[in-house]
Each structure stands twice: as C-alpha cells, then as structure tokens.
Amino acid sequence: AGGIELYAMGGKIKVSNTIEARLSMIFNQILPEIQEKLFGINQNRKYRD
C-alpha cells in the first residue's frame, strides 16, 4: 500500500518503512494508553508497557 523496504548485508539488516509497518509500530506504542482508557489502571502491574 506504499512505502519501502530495504535489505542490506544479505538480509541481515532490514528497514521497513511501509504504511503497514508504521501503523503496527504506532499501534504497539499506543496500546497501553488504550487499555488504560478502556479498563482503568491495573494496580497489580509494575510497569506500563
């Protein structure tokens, strides 16, 4: 759907700058905030990840 994927050193290094990869990264970063808004703060959790 758009973007670029770069491979270097025989596939050992991969840079994915596609729309799907960026949306996945953003979703994983914002998921804890979404869970907190929906379910409240869980007092049993030591870390917010």
C-alpha distance matrix in Angstrom:
0.0 3.8 7.1 9.9 12.1 15.7 18.6 22.3 25.6 24.9 22.0 24.1 22.0 18.2 16.2 12.7 11.1 7.5 6.7 7.7 10.7 11.7 11.8 13.7 16.0 16.8 17.5 19.9 21.6 22.2 23.2 26.9 27.2 25.8 28.3 31.1 30.6 30.5 33.3 35.2 36.2 37.3 40.5 40.4 37.4 38.4 35.0 32.1 29.1
3.8 0.0 3.8 7.0 9.9 13.3 16.6 20.1 23.7 23.3 20.7 22.7 20.2 16.5 14.1 10.9 8.7 5.7 6.0 8.4 10.3 10.8 12.0 14.2 15.6 16.5 18.0 20.1 21.3 22.3 23.8 27.3 27.5 26.6 29.3 31.8 31.4 31.8 34.5 36.1 36.8 38.0 41.1 41.0 37.8 38.4 34.9 32.1 29.0
7.1 3.8 0.0 3.8 7.1 10.2 13.7 16.9 20.6 20.7 18.1 19.8 17.0 13.5 10.7 7.9 5.5 3.9 6.0 8.7 9.1 9.5 11.8 13.6 14.3 15.5 17.6 19.2 20.1 21.7 23.4 26.6 27.1 26.7 29.2 31.5 31.5 32.2 34.7 36.0 36.3 37.4 40.3 40.2 36.8 37.1 33.5 30.8 27.7
9.9 7.0 3.8 0.0 3.8 6.5 10.1 13.3 17.0 17.1 14.7 16.6 13.9 10.5 8.1 6.2 5.2 5.4 8.9 10.6 9.9 11.0 13.9 15.0 15.2 17.2 19.3 20.3 21.3 23.4 25.0 28.0 28.8 28.7 31.0 33.3 33.7 34.4 36.6 37.8 37.8 38.7 41.4 41.0 37.5 37.5 33.9 31.6 28.3
12.1 9.9 7.1 3.8 0.0 3.8 6.7 10.3 13.8 13.7 11.0 12.9 10.5 7.0 5.6 4.4 6.0 6.9 10.7 11.2 9.7 11.7 14.7 14.8 14.9 17.6 19.5 19.8 21.0 23.5 24.8 27.7 29.0 29.0 30.8 33.3 34.0 34.6 36.5 37.7 37.5 38.0 40.6 39.9 36.3 36.2 32.7 30.8 27.2
15.7 13.3 10.2 6.5 3.8 0.0 3.8 6.8 10.5 10.9 8.9 10.7 8.1 5.6 5.0 6.4 8.4 10.3 14.1 14.8 12.7 14.4 17.7 17.6 17.1 20.0 22.1 22.0 22.9 25.8 27.1 29.7 31.1 31.5 33.3 35.5 36.5 37.3 39.0 40.0 39.4 39.9 42.2 41.3 37.7 37.3 33.8 32.1 28.6
18.6 16.6 13.7 10.1 6.7 3.8 0.0 3.8 7.1 7.2 5.2 7.4 5.7 4.6 6.5 8.7 11.5 13.4 17.1 17.1 14.8 17.0 20.1 19.4 18.8 22.1 23.9 23.3 24.5 27.6 28.6 31.0 32.8 33.2 34.6 36.9 38.3 38.9 40.3 41.3 40.6 40.7 42.8 41.7 38.1 37.5 34.2 32.9 29.3
22.3 20.1 16.9 13.3 10.3 6.8 3.8 0.0 3.8 5.6 5.4 6.4 5.1 6.6 8.7 11.7 14.4 16.7 20.4 20.5 17.9 19.8 23.1 22.2 21.3 24.5 26.6 25.6 26.5 29.8 30.9 33.0 34.8 35.6 36.9 39.0 40.5 41.4 42.6 43.4 42.3 42.3 44.2 43.0 39.3 38.5 35.2 34.2 30.7
25.6 23.7 20.6 17.0 13.8 10.5 7.1 3.8 0.0 3.8 5.5 5.5 6.3 9.1 11.9 15.0 17.9 20.2 23.8 23.6 20.9 22.9 26.2 24.9 23.8 27.2 29.1 27.8 28.7 32.2 33.1 34.9 37.1 37.9 38.9 41.0 42.8 43.6 44.5 45.3 44.0 43.8 45.5 44.0 40.4 39.3 36.3 35.6 32.1
24.9 23.3 20.7 17.1 13.7 10.9 7.2 5.6 3.8 0.0 3.8 5.7 7.8 9.6 12.9 15.3 18.5 20.2 23.8 23.2 20.9 23.4 26.3 24.9 24.4 27.9 29.4 28.1 29.6 32.9 33.5 35.5 37.8 38.3 39.2 41.6 43.3 43.8 44.7 45.8 44.7 44.3 46.2 44.5 41.0 40.3 37.3 36.6 33.0
22.0 20.7 18.1 14.7 11.0 8.9 5.2 5.4 5.5 3.8 0.0 3.8 5.5 6.5 10.0 12.1 15.6 17.1 20.6 19.8 17.3 20.0 22.8 21.2 20.8 24.4 25.7 24.5 26.1 29.3 29.8 31.9 34.2 34.7 35.5 38.0 39.7 40.0 41.0 42.2 41.2 40.8 42.8 41.2 37.7 37.2 34.1 33.3 29.6
24.1 22.7 19.8 16.6 12.9 10.7 7.4 6.4 5.5 5.7 3.8 0.0 3.8 6.6 10.2 12.9 16.4 18.4 21.7 20.8 17.8 20.2 23.1 21.2 20.2 23.9 25.3 23.5 24.9 28.4 28.8 30.6 33.0 33.8 34.5 36.7 38.7 39.2 39.9 40.8 39.5 39.0 40.7 39.1 35.6 34.7 31.7 31.2 27.6
22.0 20.2 17.0 13.9 10.5 8.1 5.7 5.1 6.3 7.8 5.5 3.8 0.0 3.8 6.8 10.0 13.2 15.7 19.0 18.5 15.4 17.3 20.5 18.9 17.7 21.1 23.0 21.5 22.4 25.9 26.8 28.6 30.7 31.6 32.6 34.7 36.5 37.3 38.3 39.0 37.8 37.6 39.4 38.0 34.4 33.5 30.3 29.5 25.9
18.2 16.5 13.5 10.5 7.0 5.6 4.6 6.6 9.1 9.6 6.5 6.6 3.8 0.0 3.8 6.3 9.8 12.0 15.3 14.9 11.9 14.0 17.1 15.8 15.0 18.4 20.2 19.1 20.3 23.6 24.5 26.7 28.6 29.2 30.4 32.7 34.2 34.9 36.1 37.0 36.1 36.2 38.3 37.1 33.5 32.9 29.6 28.3 24.7
16.2 14.1 10.7 8.1 5.6 5.0 6.5 8.7 11.9 12.9 10.0 10.2 6.8 3.8 0.0 3.8 6.4 9.3 12.6 12.9 9.8 11.2 14.7 14.1 12.9 15.9 18.2 17.6 18.3 21.4 22.8 25.1 26.7 27.3 29.0 31.0 32.3 33.2 34.7 35.5 34.8 35.2 37.3 36.5 32.9 32.3 28.8 27.2 23.7
12.7 10.9 7.9 6.2 4.4 6.4 8.7 11.7 15.0 15.3 12.1 12.9 10.0 6.3 3.8 0.0 3.8 5.8 9.1 9.1 6.4 8.3 11.5 11.2 10.8 13.7 15.7 15.7 16.8 19.5 20.8 23.5 24.9 25.1 26.9 29.2 30.1 30.8 32.6 33.7 33.3 33.8 36.3 35.6 32.1 31.9 28.4 26.4 22.9
11.1 8.7 5.5 5.2 6.0 8.4 11.5 14.4 17.9 18.5 15.6 16.4 13.2 9.8 6.4 3.8 0.0 3.8 6.7 8.3 6.3 6.5 10.0 10.9 10.4 12.4 14.9 15.6 16.3 18.5 20.3 23.2 23.9 24.1 26.4 28.5 29.1 30.0 32.1 33.1 32.9 33.9 36.4 36.2 32.6 32.6 28.9 26.5 23.3
7.5 5.7 3.9 5.4 6.9 10.3 13.4 16.7 20.2 20.2 17.1 18.4 15.7 12.0 9.3 5.8 3.8 0.0 3.8 5.4 5.2 6.2 8.6 9.9 10.7 12.4 14.2 15.6 16.8 18.5 19.9 23.2 23.9 23.5 25.8 28.3 28.5 29.1 31.4 32.7 32.9 33.9 36.7 36.5 33.1 33.5 29.9 27.3 24.1
6.7 6.0 6.0 8.9 10.7 14.1 17.1 20.4 23.8 23.8 20.6 21.7 19.0 15.3 12.6 9.1 6.7 3.8 0.0 3.8 5.5 5.2 6.1 8.5 9.9 10.5 12.1 14.3 15.4 16.4 17.9 21.3 21.6 20.9 23.5 25.9 25.8 26.3 28.9 30.3 30.9 32.1 35.1 35.2 31.9 32.6 29.1 26.2 23.2
7.7 8.4 8.7 10.6 11.2 14.8 17.1 20.5 23.6 23.2 19.8 20.8 18.5 14.9 12.9 9.1 8.3 5.4 3.8 0.0 3.8 5.5 5.2 6.1 8.6 10.0 10.5 12.3 14.3 15.4 16.1 19.7 20.5 19.5 21.6 24.5 24.6 24.7 27.0 28.7 29.3 30.1 33.3 33.0 29.9 30.8 27.4 24.6 21.5
10.7 10.3 9.1 9.9 9.7 12.7 14.8 17.9 20.9 20.9 17.3 17.8 15.4 11.9 9.8 6.4 6.3 5.2 5.5 3.8 0.0 3.8 5.5 5.1 6.2 8.7 9.9 10.7 12.5 14.4 15.4 18.6 19.8 19.4 21.3 23.9 24.5 24.9 26.9 28.3 28.4 29.1 31.9 31.5 28.2 28.7 25.2 22.7 19.3
11.7 10.8 9.5 11.0 11.7 14.4 17.0 19.8 22.9 23.4 20.0 20.2 17.3 14.0 11.2 8.3 6.5 6.2 5.2 5.5 3.8 0.0 3.8 5.4 5.1 6.2 8.5 10.0 10.7 12.4 14.1 17.2 17.8 17.7 20.1 22.3 22.7 23.6 25.8 26.8 26.9 28.1 30.8 30.9 27.5 27.8 24.2 21.4 18.4
11.8 12.0 11.8 13.9 14.7 17.7 20.1 23.1 26.2 26.3 22.8 23.1 20.5 17.1 14.7 11.5 10.0 8.6 6.1 5.2 5.5 3.8 0.0 3.8 5.4 5.1 6.0 8.6 9.9 10.5 11.8 15.3 15.7 15.0 17.5 19.9 19.9 20.5 22.9 24.3 24.8 26.0 29.1 29.2 26.1 27.0 23.5 20.4 17.6
13.7 14.2 13.6 15.0 14.8 17.6 19.4 22.2 24.9 24.9 21.2 21.2 18.9 15.8 14.1 11.2 10.9 9.9 8.5 6.1 5.1 5.4 3.8 0.0 3.8 5.5 5.1 6.2 8.7 10.1 10.4 13.8 15.1 14.5 16.2 19.0 19.6 19.9 21.8 23.3 23.5 24.2 27.3 27.0 23.8 24.6 21.3 18.6 15.4
16.0 15.6 14.3 15.2 14.9 17.1 18.8 21.3 23.8 24.4 20.8 20.2 17.7 15.0 12.9 10.8 10.4 10.7 9.9 8.6 6.2 5.1 5.4 3.8 0.0 3.8 5.5 5.3 6.3 8.8 10.1 12.9 14.1 14.5 16.3 18.5 19.5 20.4 22.1 22.9 22.7 23.5 26.2 26.0 22.5 22.9 19.3 16.7 13.5
16.8 16.5 15.5 17.2 17.6 20.0 22.1 24.5 27.2 27.9 24.4 23.9 21.1 18.4 15.9 13.7 12.4 12.4 10.5 10.0 8.7 6.2 5.1 5.5 3.8 0.0 3.8 5.5 5.1 6.2 8.5 11.3 11.6 11.9 14.4 16.3 16.7 18.0 20.1 20.8 20.8 22.2 25.0 25.4 22.1 22.6 19.1 15.9 13.3
17.5 18.0 17.6 19.3 19.5 22.1 23.9 26.6 29.1 29.4 25.7 25.3 23.0 20.2 18.2 15.7 14.9 14.2 12.1 10.5 9.9 8.5 6.0 5.1 5.5 3.8 0.0 3.8 5.4 5.3 5.8 9.4 10.1 9.5 11.6 14.1 14.6 15.2 17.3 18.5 18.9 20.0 23.1 23.3 20.3 21.4 18.2 14.9 12.4
19.9 20.1 19.2 20.3 19.8 22.0 23.3 25.6 27.8 28.1 24.5 23.5 21.5 19.1 17.6 15.7 15.6 15.6 14.3 12.3 10.7 10.0 8.6 6.2 5.3 5.5 3.8 0.0 3.8 5.6 5.4 8.0 10.0 10.2 11.4 13.7 15.2 15.8 17.1 18.1 17.8 18.4 21.2 21.0 17.7 18.5 15.2 12.4 9.3
21.6 21.3 20.1 21.3 21.0 22.9 24.5 26.5 28.7 29.6 26.1 24.9 22.4 20.3 18.3 16.8 16.3 16.8 15.4 14.3 12.5 10.7 9.9 8.7 6.3 5.1 5.4 3.8 0.0 3.8 5.8 7.2 8.4 9.9 11.5 12.9 14.3 15.9 17.2 17.4 16.7 17.9 20.4 20.6 17.2 17.5 14.0 10.8 8.3
22.2 22.3 21.7 23.4 23.5 25.8 27.6 29.8 32.2 32.9 29.3 28.4 25.9 23.6 21.4 19.5 18.5 18.5 16.4 15.4 14.4 12.4 10.5 10.1 8.8 6.2 5.3 5.6 3.8 0.0 3.8 5.7 5.4 6.4 8.9 10.2 10.9 12.6 14.4 14.7 14.7 16.4 19.3 20.0 17.0 17.9 14.7 11.1 9.5
23.2 23.8 23.4 25.0 24.8 27.1 28.6 30.9 33.1 33.5 29.8 28.8 26.8 24.5 22.8 20.8 20.3 19.9 17.9 16.1 15.4 14.1 11.8 10.4 10.1 8.5 5.8 5.4 5.8 3.8 0.0 3.9 5.4 5.1 6.2 8.6 9.9 10.6 12.0 12.9 13.2 14.2 17.4 17.8 15.0 16.5 13.7 10.2 8.5
26.9 27.3 26.6 28.0 27.7 29.7 31.0 33.0 34.9 35.5 31.9 30.6 28.6 26.7 25.1 23.5 23.2 23.2 21.3 19.7 18.6 17.2 15.3 13.8 12.9 11.3 9.4 8.0 7.2 5.7 3.9 0.0 3.8 5.5 5.1 6.1 8.7 9.9 10.4 10.4 9.8 10.9 13.8 14.4 11.6 13.0 10.3 6.7 6.1
27.2 27.5 27.1 28.8 29.0 31.1 32.8 34.8 37.1 37.8 34.2 33.0 30.7 28.6 26.7 24.9 23.9 23.9 21.6 20.5 19.8 17.8 15.7 15.1 14.1 11.6 10.1 10.0 8.4 5.4 5.4 3.8 0.0 3.8 5.4 5.0 6.2 8.6 10.0 9.5 9.6 11.9 14.8 16.3 13.8 15.2 12.6 8.8 9.2
25.8 26.6 26.7 28.7 29.0 31.5 33.2 35.6 37.9 38.3 34.7 33.8 31.6 29.2 27.3 25.1 24.1 23.5 20.9 19.5 19.4 17.7 15.0 14.5 14.5 11.9 9.5 10.2 9.9 6.4 5.1 5.5 3.8 0.0 3.8 5.4 5.2 6.2 8.5 9.5 10.8 12.9 16.3 17.6 15.5 17.6 15.3 11.7 11.6
28.3 29.3 29.2 31.0 30.8 33.3 34.6 36.9 38.9 39.2 35.5 34.5 32.6 30.4 29.0 26.9 26.4 25.8 23.5 21.6 21.3 20.1 17.5 16.2 16.3 14.4 11.6 11.4 11.5 8.9 6.2 5.1 5.4 3.8 0.0 3.8 5.5 5.1 5.8 7.2 8.4 9.7 13.3 14.3 12.5 15.1 13.4 10.3 10.6
31.1 31.8 31.5 33.3 33.3 35.5 36.9 39.0 41.0 41.6 38.0 36.7 34.7 32.7 31.0 29.2 28.5 28.3 25.9 24.5 23.9 22.3 19.9 19.0 18.5 16.3 14.1 13.7 12.9 10.2 8.6 6.1 5.0 5.4 3.8 0.0 3.8 5.5 5.4 4.6 5.4 7.9 11.1 13.0 11.5 13.9 12.5 9.4 11.0
30.6 31.4 31.5 33.7 34.0 36.5 38.3 40.5 42.8 43.3 39.7 38.7 36.5 34.2 32.3 30.1 29.1 28.5 25.8 24.6 24.5 22.7 19.9 19.6 19.5 16.7 14.6 15.2 14.3 10.9 9.9 8.7 6.2 5.2 5.5 3.8 0.0 3.8 5.9 5.7 8.1 11.1 14.2 16.4 15.3 17.6 16.1 12.9 14.2
30.5 31.8 32.2 34.4 34.6 37.3 38.9 41.4 43.6 43.8 40.0 39.2 37.3 34.9 33.2 30.8 30.0 29.1 26.3 24.7 24.9 23.6 20.5 19.9 20.4 18.0 15.2 15.8 15.9 12.6 10.6 9.9 8.6 6.2 5.1 5.5 3.8 0.0 3.8 6.1 9.3 11.2 14.7 16.5 15.7 18.7 17.6 14.6 15.5
33.3 34.5 34.7 36.6 36.5 39.0 40.3 42.6 44.5 44.7 41.0 39.9 38.3 36.1 34.7 32.6 32.1 31.4 28.9 27.0 26.9 25.8 22.9 21.8 22.1 20.1 17.3 17.1 17.2 14.4 12.0 10.4 10.0 8.5 5.8 5.4 5.9 3.8 0.0 3.8 6.8 8.0 11.5 13.1 13.0 16.2 15.8 13.5 14.9
35.2 36.1 36.0 37.8 37.7 40.0 41.3 43.4 45.3 45.8 42.2 40.8 39.0 37.0 35.5 33.7 33.1 32.7 30.3 28.7 28.3 26.8 24.3 23.3 22.9 20.8 18.5 18.1 17.4 14.7 12.9 10.4 9.5 9.5 7.2 4.6 5.7 6.1 3.8 0.0 3.8 6.4 9.3 11.8 11.7 14.5 14.3 12.1 14.3
36.2 36.8 36.3 37.8 37.5 39.4 40.6 42.3 44.0 44.7 41.2 39.5 37.8 36.1 34.8 33.3 32.9 32.9 30.9 29.3 28.4 26.9 24.8 23.5 22.7 20.8 18.9 17.8 16.7 14.7 13.2 9.8 9.6 10.8 8.4 5.4 8.1 9.3 6.8 3.8 0.0 3.8 6.1 8.9 8.5 10.9 11.0 9.3 12.2
37.3 38.0 37.4 38.7 38.0 39.9 40.7 42.3 43.8 44.3 40.8 39.0 37.6 36.2 35.2 33.8 33.9 33.9 32.1 30.1 29.1 28.1 26.0 24.2 23.5 22.2 20.0 18.4 17.9 16.4 14.2 10.9 11.9 12.9 9.7 7.9 11.1 11.2 8.0 6.4 3.8 0.0 3.8 5.4 5.8 9.0 10.0 9.3 12.0
40.5 41.1 40.3 41.4 40.6 42.2 42.8 44.2 45.5 46.2 42.8 40.7 39.4 38.3 37.3 36.3 36.4 36.7 35.1 33.3 31.9 30.8 29.1 27.3 26.2 25.0 23.1 21.2 20.4 19.3 17.4 13.8 14.8 16.3 13.3 11.1 14.2 14.7 11.5 9.3 6.1 3.8 0.0 3.8 5.6 7.8 9.9 10.5 13.7
40.4 41.0 40.2 41.0 39.9 41.3 41.7 43.0 44.0 44.5 41.2 39.1 38.0 37.1 36.5 35.6 36.2 36.5 35.2 33.0 31.5 30.9 29.2 27.0 26.0 25.4 23.3 21.0 20.6 20.0 17.8 14.4 16.3 17.6 14.3 13.0 16.4 16.5 13.1 11.8 8.9 5.4 3.8 0.0 3.8 6.5 9.3 10.7 13.2
37.4 37.8 36.8 37.5 36.3 37.7 38.1 39.3 40.4 41.0 37.7 35.6 34.4 33.5 32.9 32.1 32.6 33.1 31.9 29.9 28.2 27.5 26.1 23.8 22.5 22.1 20.3 17.7 17.2 17.0 15.0 11.6 13.8 15.5 12.5 11.5 15.3 15.7 13.0 11.7 8.5 5.8 5.6 3.8 0.0 3.8 5.7 7.2 9.5
38.4 38.4 37.1 37.5 36.2 37.3 37.5 38.5 39.3 40.3 37.2 34.7 33.5 32.9 32.3 31.9 32.6 33.5 32.6 30.8 28.7 27.8 27.0 24.6 22.9 22.6 21.4 18.5 17.5 17.9 16.5 13.0 15.2 17.6 15.1 13.9 17.6 18.7 16.2 14.5 10.9 9.0 7.8 6.5 3.8 0.0 3.8 7.0 9.4
35.0 34.9 33.5 33.9 32.7 33.8 34.2 35.2 36.3 37.3 34.1 31.7 30.3 29.6 28.8 28.4 28.9 29.9 29.1 27.4 25.2 24.2 23.5 21.3 19.3 19.1 18.2 15.2 14.0 14.7 13.7 10.3 12.6 15.3 13.4 12.5 16.1 17.6 15.8 14.3 11.0 10.0 9.9 9.3 5.7 3.8 0.0 3.8 5.9
32.1 32.1 30.8 31.6 30.8 32.1 32.9 34.2 35.6 36.6 33.3 31.2 29.5 28.3 27.2 26.4 26.5 27.3 26.2 24.6 22.7 21.4 20.4 18.6 16.7 15.9 14.9 12.4 10.8 11.1 10.2 6.7 8.8 11.7 10.3 9.4 12.9 14.6 13.5 12.1 9.3 9.3 10.5 10.7 7.2 7.0 3.8 0.0 3.8
29.1 29.0 27.7 28.3 27.2 28.6 29.3 30.7 32.1 33.0 29.6 27.6 25.9 24.7 23.7 22.9 23.3 24.1 23.2 21.5 19.3 18.4 17.6 15.4 13.5 13.3 12.4 9.3 8.3 9.5 8.5 6.1 9.2 11.6 10.6 11.0 14.2 15.5 14.9 14.3 12.2 12.0 13.7 13.2 9.5 9.4 5.9 3.8 0.0
